[in-house]
Protein backbone atom coordinates (compact mmCIF):
# COMPACT_ATOMS: atom_id res chain seq x y z
CA UNK A 1 0.00 0.00 0.00
CA UNK A 2 1.24 3.49 -0.73
CA UNK A 3 0.70 6.16 1.88
CA UNK A 4 0.27 9.89 1.14
CA UNK A 5 2.85 10.95 3.77
CA UNK A 6 5.70 9.39 5.74
CA UNK A 7 4.18 10.33 9.13
CA UNK A 8 0.42 10.36 9.63
CA UNK A 9 -2.04 10.69 12.52
CA UNK A 10 -4.46 7.91 13.41
CA UNK A 11 -7.54 9.66 12.01
CA UNK A 12 -5.70 10.46 8.76
CA UNK A 13 -5.03 6.75 8.30
CA UNK A 14 -8.69 6.00 8.99
CA UNK A 15 -10.01 8.61 6.55
CA UNK A 16 -7.45 8.40 3.74
CA UNK A 17 -6.34 4.76 3.84
CA UNK A 18 -9.46 2.96 5.09
CA UNK A 19 -8.08 1.44 8.29
CA UNK A 20 -10.40 0.63 11.18
CA UNK A 21 -9.81 2.82 14.24
CA UNK A 22 -9.84 -0.10 16.67
CA UNK A 23 -7.34 -2.03 14.53
CA UNK A 24 -4.89 0.87 14.70
CA UNK A 25 -5.32 1.21 18.46
CA UNK A 26 -4.59 -2.50 18.87
CA UNK A 27 -1.42 -2.10 16.80
CA UNK A 28 -0.34 0.97 18.76
CA UNK A 29 -0.59 -0.88 22.08
CA UNK A 30 1.39 -3.95 21.00
CA UNK A 31 4.46 -4.49 23.18
CA UNK A 32 7.70 -3.65 21.38
CA UNK A 33 6.21 -1.86 18.39
CA UNK A 34 8.23 1.01 16.89
CA UNK A 35 5.86 2.49 14.30
CA UNK A 36 3.35 4.36 16.52
CA UNK A 37 4.29 7.14 18.91
CA UNK A 38 2.49 9.61 21.10
CA UNK A 39 4.18 12.95 21.73
CA UNK A 40 4.56 14.06 25.37
CA UNK A 41 1.47 15.90 26.52
CA UNK A 42 -0.40 15.11 23.30
CA UNK A 43 -3.34 12.88 22.61
CA UNK A 44 -2.73 12.06 18.94
CA UNK A 45 -0.82 8.96 17.88
CA UNK A 46 1.64 9.52 15.05
CA UNK A 47 2.46 6.63 12.71
CA UNK A 48 5.65 6.03 10.73
CA UNK A 49 4.04 4.58 7.62
CA UNK A 50 7.19 2.87 6.31
CA UNK A 51 7.62 0.92 9.55
CA UNK A 52 3.88 0.23 9.69
CA UNK A 53 3.97 -1.30 6.22
CA UNK A 54 6.92 -3.54 7.15
CA UNK A 55 5.17 -4.67 10.34
CA UNK A 56 1.95 -5.49 8.47
CA UNK A 57 3.87 -7.61 5.98
CA UNK A 58 5.64 -9.39 8.83
CA UNK A 59 2.42 -10.11 10.76
CA UNK A 60 0.21 -10.91 7.79
CA UNK A 61 -1.29 -14.36 7.44
CA UNK A 62 0.54 -16.38 4.84
Phi, psi and omega per residue, in radians:
X1 nan 2.456 3.071
X2 -1.769 2.383 -3.105
X3 -1.857 2.562 -3.126
X4 -1.142 -0.571 -3.105
X5 -2.406 2.812 3.141
X6 -1.275 -0.635 3.106
X7 -2.141 2.235 -3.109
X8 -2.362 2.697 3.035
X9 -1.434 2.895 -3.124
X10 -1.041 -0.855 -3.088
X11 -1.195 -0.464 3.041
X12 -1.167 -0.703 3.091
X13 -1.139 -0.651 3.125
X14 -1.156 -0.856 -3.076
X15 -1.254 -0.806 -2.982
X16 -1.573 -0.478 -3.046
X17 -1.983 -0.158 3.043
X18 1.461 0.288 3.086
X19 -1.283 2.682 3.010
X20 -1.447 2.453 -3.106
X21 -1.078 -0.761 -3.111
X22 -1.175 -0.597 3.088
X23 -1.083 -0.778 3.131
X24 -1.146 -0.682 3.102
X25 -1.124 -0.674 3.086
X26 -1.101 -0.720 3.101
X27 -1.137 -0.700 -3.087
X28 -1.160 -0.478 -3.091
X29 -1.737 0.207 3.053
X30 -1.248 2.375 3.112
X31 -1.140 2.333 3.064
X32 1.474 0.029 -3.138
X33 -1.252 2.642 -3.106
X34 -2.172 0.094 -3.023
X35 -1.757 -0.229 -3.139
X36 -2.103 2.380 -3.084
X37 -2.537 2.467 3.072
X38 -1.909 2.268 3.117
X39 -1.303 2.606 3.138
X40 -1.020 2.254 3.129
X41 1.389 -0.023 -3.123
X42 -1.789 2.924 3.112
X43 -2.018 -0.161 3.139
X44 -1.502 2.533 3.052
X45 -1.765 2.248 3.122
X46 -1.808 2.388 -3.035
X47 -2.025 2.276 2.981
X48 -1.485 1.880 -2.969
X49 -1.227 -0.491 3.091
X50 -1.172 -0.783 3.114
X51 -1.191 -0.624 3.103
X52 -1.090 -0.746 3.141
X53 -1.113 -0.748 3.109
X54 -1.099 -0.713 -3.130
X55 -1.179 -0.663 3.121
X56 -1.142 -0.694 3.103
X57 -1.119 -0.732 -3.133
X58 -1.127 -0.682 -3.063
X59 -1.663 0.036 -3.120
X60 -1.251 2.696 3.134
X61 -1.359 2.282 -3.111
X62 -1.812 nan nan
